[in-house]
Amino acid sequence: MRSTTTAVLERKAKVRESFTTEPYELPWAGEARFFVHALEVGGDGTELRFTTQISPDGLHWCDLDGVEHRVDSVGVTSWLVTGFGQWLRLSCRVVGQEPAATVRIYLVGKS
């Protein structure tokens, strides 16, 4: 029987500068999917650039593949993650003049 779980990593988070999400442990999952729901995007040229990060212990991190997922408008963006090991999180680099955004971030794991 396959299993799934959904974790809310950020809930209506006000974003003005770069950040990382809380880490989440999914050692049993064969795949995962991040969902970034941009509720508001303001400021001139605001762009959020998300990179998936992995860790063997939840303490030391590296980029999974170096691919950036860009969000510059309201809506939902999603991407699949495989071959990650145990821990996952997102690193978000914020660009633009006086950037401002509000986001929800979900992580779904599936065996």
Number of C-alpha atoms within 10 A of each C-alpha: 3 6 10 12 12 13 12 14 20 17 12 14 14 15 17 19 15 13 13 15 14 13 17 18 17 20 14 13 20 15 17 21 15 23 17 21 21 21 16 16 22 18 14 12 14 20 22 27 18 22 20 23 21 24 20 15 11 15 9 10 16 14 15 16 12 11 11 14 15 16 20 17 17 15 13 14 15 14 11 11 17 11 11 20 17 16 19 27 23 22 19 21 17 22 19 16 12 13 18 21 24 18 20 17 21 18 21 18 22 15 14
